[in-house]
Amino acid sequence: MEPRGLANSICDTLRSSGHDALLVGGCVRDILLKRAPADYDVATDATPDQVMKLFPDSVAVGAQFGVIAVYRGGIKVEVATFRADVGYSDGRHPDAVVFARSPKEDVQRRDFTINGLLMRHDTGEVLDYVEGQADLGAGLIRAIGEPDRRLREDKLRLLRAVRFAARFGFKIEPETFDAIRRHAHEINQVSAERLRDELTKLLTEGAARRGFELLDETGLLGEVLPEIAAMKSVQQPPQFHPEGDVWIHTRLMIEQLPAGAAPTLAWGVLLHDVGKPATFKSAEETGDRIRFDGHVDVGVRMTQVIARRLRFSNEDLEQIVALVANHMRFKDVEQMRASTLKRFIRLPRFEEHLELHRLDCMSSHKRLESYGFVTRVLAETPAEEIRPPRLLTGDDLLEMGHKPGPLFREILHAVEDAQLEGRLKTTEEAREFVRRDLGSTKQFARPKRAKVKQNR
């Protein structure tokens, strides 16, 4: 069953039981915009208890607010009882919920007019009590009723207005826009998780540049991501960045993120140069050109702080940090030893590293030599040469008479280097390599690697 089919079936069941039932909210908006709705919601005059009796396969996801989720065939539709909210002292949850009998009363509590439309599931008749159709036609995001009141009720609506405007290419109606600016400082009353999820949607719905420009214009950017706001007017060396400052460069990059982009890639793109404002040195200071010495290391630390602040999972944090940490390595790929290059291209989710590099180039000097080189290596190198089976283990070193210790890892690393470079192919060759070339663990030390330059 498709989501629309389940929503229609729920409406049929409710109506045949003597209740009113209508499609509501984003699904109606998307249908009228001729977009495929991501999900469907149903509004009804049936109480939560009545809904659950009619649908045994339902779950009370917010029964205190009148919301029941009905599941069928792996698909979910939320069914909400008509209600009128009374006060939102915490800026998110209503202090009390009063169930209403009419859909007209229900939509008055919703956020924006384009999300306050209802539709008869069978006839397609639209019930519009808030002039939402006119705003859809005019391309406007307008708060229902008094903007200040709507935004105080749920502070996340400050971000949602921006996201909807960016996603649909709409403008924010002037009174609503002014109210957002007045309340922008209140956005951090929203939980970190909700902020993270809304910002991630903003980055991955295909209109990230416009979204972040609106964040800036409304005053929200400096509240939720002051580290990004700090990029404005931070100049870059024109020979590498003819496009302009770090803020311009970052906007050009996020503009190229398609709808459905991986969230970790999107955040990596946004944050890859976050260390530049703190490491900026003018041409007068350096004696030759603008430089950002150490900006990768600073950016890594800042990214860790941001990701923890927004409560990213450990897995996502590690990937976003890795994207920031490795984005400058591409300029050295043609000079890397084979072992170093193979280790680089087998980083987890390397396709995100490669795409970040491509976007970085296309948003600055537009030179894709390193991108082309890595792409060819990936196409021409068999997977077993990039991730070959290990020739030696720690147990093998013990058997050979080496004592356990920190240098075990160094020896195994050196063996793998030789293997990745094609100098070792068998376990016996690896054993002989250790005996002949590496000697005892006390004598062995791997040469230090050259530090990656981070100036650009």
C-alpha positions, -999 to 999 in steps of 0.1 A, spaced: 0 0 0 12 35 -8 10 63 18 -18 80 0 -37 48 -2 -33 43 36 -44 79 43 -75 74 21 -83 42 38 -81 58 72 -104 86 61 -129 61 47 -129 41 80 -133 73 101 -161 87 80 -180 54 78 -179 54 116 -196 88 118 -165 110 121 -151 138 100 -117 131 84 -95 152 61 -60 153 47 -42 181 63 -9 201 63 21 195 42 6 167 21 -22 191 9 3 218 2 25 194 -18 -4 180 -38 -15 216 -48 22 224 -57 22 191 -78 50 177 -56 51 142 -42 43 144 -5 69 129 18 42 118 42 5 121 49 -14 134 79 -51 131 87 -72 154 109 -104 142 125 -130 150 151 -126 115 166 -108 114 199 -75 95 203 -93 66 221 -118 64 193 -91 63 167 -72 36 185 -103 14 188 -109 18 150 -73 10 142 -58 -18 164 -25 -14 144 -20 21 158 4 36 183 -1 66 206 29 87 196 14 119 212 -20 109 226 -18 138 251 -17 161 221 -43 140 202 -18 123 178 -21 86 169 1 68 143 -15 42 122 8 16 107 2 -8 78 27 -26 55 56 -6 69 38 27 61 28 53 88 1 79 87 -5 102 117 -40 109 127 -46 140 149 -77 150 167 -90 186 159 -77 207 188 -72 242 201 -40 249 220 -39 270 251 -5 287 258 30 275 251 51 286 281 81 264 272 82 276 235 74 241 222 46 222 239 11 235 245 3 241 282 -30 224 277 -49 208 248 -86 213 242 -101 190 216 -122 209 190 -151 199 169 -144 218 138 -115 218 113 -116 256 111 -107 259 148 -80 233 144 -60 250 116 -58 283 136 -31 268 158 -9 256 129 23 275 118 20 289 83 -9 294 59 4 271 33 5 243 59 -31 251 72 -50 236 42 -73 206 44 -86 184 16 -114 159 12 -95 127 3 -121 114 -21 -133 146 -40 -101 167 -37 -122 196 -23 -99 220 -5 -110 236 28 -91 269 32 -98 289 63 -65 308 63 -60 320 27 -33 294 22 -41 289 -15 -36 326 -22 -2 324 -5 7 293 -24 -1 312 -56 18 343 -45 48 323 -32 46 336 3 54 321 38 29 338 61 22 330 98 -14 321 106 -28 349 126 -5 370 147 32 362 137 47 370 171 23 346 188 28 318 163 66 320 167 65 322 204 44 290 205 72 269 190 106 286 185 116 260 158 91 278 135 117 305 131 139 280 112 110 263 95 99 295 79 134 299 64 135 263 53 101 264 36 109 297 19 142 282 5 127 248 -4 99 263 -24 116 294 -37 91 316 -18 94 349 0 87 354 37 58 378 41 70 411 56 52 410 89 63 373 94 99 382 84 100 411 109 87 389 136 114 363 129 141 390 132 125 401 166 126 366 179 158 353 164 176 354 197 151 329 211 160 301 187 185 286 211 157 277 234 150 249 210 167 216 218 200 208 200 186 178 184 157 197 168 181 224 156 204 198 141 176 181 123 161 213 109 195 226 97 202 192 81 170 194 62 179 230 51 212 217 38 198 186 20 166 198 3 183 213 -27 182 250 -17 209 252 9 224 285 -4 192 304 -3 184 289 30 217 301 46 213 335 30 179 338 47 194 326 80 218 355 76 191 380 66 168 371 95 196 372 121 193 335 128 227 325 114 247 342 141 225 326 167 226 289 155 260 288 138 281 319 147 311 300 133 296 303 98 286 339 103 323 346 111 332 336 75 318 369 61 344 393 48 373 369 54 393 374 22 412 347 4 442 346 -19 427 354 -54 451 330 -72 433 301 -55 400 318 -47 390 343 -74 353 340 -63 359 360 -31 357 356 6 352 324 27 314 331 30 310 335 -7 330 303 -13 310 283 12 277 295 -3 288 285 -38 296 250 -25 264 244 -6 245 258 -36 257 227 -56 244 202 -30 215 183 -46 182 174 -29 189 142 -11 226 148 -5 241 127 23 238 147 55 274 141 66 287 154 32 265 185 35 278 193 69 314 186 58 309 210 29 295 237 52 323 233 78 353 224 57 368 260 59 354 268 94 389 272 107 399 300 82 386 331 101 406 322 132 438 316 112 436 345 87 469 363 80 470 392 55 496 396 28 511 424 48 516 400 78 530 371 57 551 391 33 536 374 2 499 365 2 469 358 24 475 326 43 455 303 67 483 284 83 469 255 104 433 261 94 426 224 90 437 216 125 417 245 139 387 236 117 388 200 130 386 212 166 358 237 158 339 210 139 341 187 169 327 214 191 299 222 167 290 186 162 289 179 199 268 210 205 243 198 180 243 163 194 254 144 163 258 107 167 294 95 172 294 79 137 282 111 120 306 132 140 336 111 130 327 113 93 321 151 93 354 156 112 372 133 87 358 154 58 372 186 73 405 169 83 412 155 49 399 181 24 434 196 18 451 163 11 438 161 -25 464 186 -37 491 162 -29 476 130 -44 499 129 -75 530 130 -53 518 105 -27 535 71 -24 513 43 -36 507 31 0 497 65 12 474 71 -17 457 37 -13 452 43 24 437 77 15 412 64 -10 400 36 13 388 60 40 353 52 51 327 68 26 355 81 5 330 91 -22 320 119 1 356 131 4 359 130 -34 327 149 -39 336 176 -13 369 181 -32 351 184 -65 327 210 -51 356 228 -35 374 231 -69 343 241 -88 336 268 -63 370 284 -66 398 279 -92 379 252 -111 410 230 -117 401 193 -115 435 177 -121 436 160 -87 400 150 -89 406 134 -123 437 116 -111 419 101 -81 389 91 -102 412 73 -127 431 55 -98 397 43 -84 386 31 -118 418 13 -127 428 -2 -94 412 -35 -84 396 -35 -49 419 -62 -37 449 -40 -43 434 -12 -23 424 -35 6 445 -66 3 444 -94 29 470 -89 56 503 -108 51 513 -107 88 495 -103 122 507 -96 157 506 -134 163 531 -139 134 555 -113 150 553 -132 183 560 -164 166 591 -147 150 604 -138 185 594 -102 187 582 -89 220 548 -72 222 549 -34 224 540 -2 206 563 -9 177 543 -39 167 519 -15 149 548 3 133 562 -30 119 528 -41 106 523 -7 91 556 -10 73 548 -44 60 515 -32 47 532 -2 30 555 -26 12 525 -48 3 504 -18 -10 534 -7 -31 537 -41 -47 570 -50 -31 555 -79 -10 531 -105 -22 533 -135 1 535 -141 38 570 -156 34 582 -125 16 567 -104 45 585 -125 71 618 -122 52 612 -84 49 608 -81 87 639 -103 94 661 -86 68 650 -50 66 633 -42 99 654 -61 124 643 -61 161 614 -40 174 639 -20 194 658 -10 162 628 -2 140 612 32 137 591 43 107 601 76 91 579 106 99 555 117 72 557 152 57 531 175 71 503 185 48 503 222 39 471 239 48 476 274 35 449 278 8 
